[in-house]
Amino acid sequence: MWVSGTLLILLSFVSLIDFVELFHRVSKYDLDVSNFNVFMLGLFNLPTLFDEILPFGLLFGSAICFYFWSKSRQIVAIRSFGLNIWQTLFPVIIAAGFIGLIHILILNPISAIISQQHDSQMNSIFKNQKNNLVSISASGIWLRDTFVNDKIIINGSNMNTEKAIIFNPVLYVLNESGGLKWLITAKSMKLNTGFWVFDSPRRIKQDGKIEILENYNPESTLEKSIMVNAGRPPRTISIYALSDYIDTLKTAGIPVEKLQVQFHKTLALPIQLIGLALLAASFTLLNLVGQRGIRIIIYGLIASFVYYFISDLIFLLGHNSRLPEIIAGWLPSILILTISGFLLARGDEH
């Protein structure tokens, strides 16, 4: 009850700010959009906001719940039956883990569908085509393909994921031994079903001679879905589809570190929520004498800030391949669970 109430309050506060910002953007650009459509657009963003505040809602909700336990001496009554801190908190551990599982198995797929609708509506209302132009790395787009027996490495400045178009492509055509045969350049190349369509393609041979290619539409081993979905944010992809989607992008040579970290981070959510619940217990239940509400709030804010900072740092290291993806995804949750467990075990001894 306390966690649900805290989540509702936080979600109402954050969504109010989001609605105000959304109405401000519409009025700033003087767009012909009804208030109802803007309101529905804000509602479509609620799942994303909920994902962001869930850890904080569980931390603060648990802290408030445990504070009233200690204030009403309920925890003292429970411990008087000879139960240790782990037996006392076992229902809390089960509840927090259950919330995480429900979010992964049920809420995450629903959230992905709604978030995808939100992004589509945002692009439609604000005519924001830049969201469809994605630079996969600092040097542009990189893909792998095969034309007949030739292996192809494709580099482009950016791409329109909605129309599956790569701009200013340079194709490195390799022979069987991996050596460079020639280069192919064009203004753009579009992936249709099973083949590429080029705009003004030219072949540059090793001796420097340039050959204009006419009606050059080579067959492709890539699926159009790779291009269409390459720029999708991880929050718009269901956990059930994310693993296969990562494997598909790997075949095209598209970097997937961020998606892999997000995949493992989502799977670690139950451990993360359990760790946060135990963290709340460690600074509310162990010091039953002289515990004040303001101290609970301060401890909660400090714990939230530290956890948020460490999680983002580890996520960034995993995204930049400084840490293995599985470690970057699971480490924050395991750390919070380990530290919380240590604090509880230590405090239970005194």
HELIX and SHEET records of a PDB file:
HELIX    1   1 TRP A    2  LYS A   28  1                                  27    
HELIX    2   2 ASN A   35  PHE A   44  1                                  10    
HELIX    3   3 LEU A   46  LYS A   71  1                                  26    
HELIX    4   4 GLN A   74  ARG A   79  1                                   6    
HELIX    5   5 ILE A   85  ILE A  102  1                                  18    
HELIX    6   6 HIS A  103  LEU A  107  3                                   5    
HELIX    7   7 ASN A  108  PHE A  126  1                                  19    
HELIX    8   8 GLN A  129  ASN A  132  5                                   4    
HELIX    9   9 LYS A  224  ASN A  229  1                                   6    
HELIX   10  10 PRO A  234  THR A  236  5                                   3    
HELIX   11  11 ILE A  239  THR A  251  1                                  13    
HELIX   12  12 GLU A  257  LEU A  267  1                                  11    
HELIX   13  13 LEU A  269  SER A  282  1                                  14    
HELIX   14  14 GLY A  293  HIS A  319  1                                  27    
HELIX   15  15 GLU A  325  GLU A  349  1                                  25    
SHEET    1   A 5 LEU A 133  VAL A 134  0                                        
SHEET    2   A 5 ASN A 158  ASN A 160 -1                                        
SHEET    3   A 5 ILE A 165  PHE A 167 -1                                        
SHEET    4   A 5 SER A 188  ASN A 192 -1                                        
SHEET    5   A 5 PHE A 195  ASP A 199 -1                                        
SHEET    1   B 6 ILE A 141  PHE A 147  0                                        
SHEET    2   B 6 ASP A 150  GLY A 156 -1                                        
SHEET    3   B 6 VAL A 170  LEU A 174 -1                                        
SHEET    4   B 6 LEU A 180  THR A 185 -1                                        
SHEET    5   B 6 ARG A 202  LYS A 205 -1                                        
SHEET    6   B 6 ILE A 210  ILE A 212 -1                                        
END                                                                             
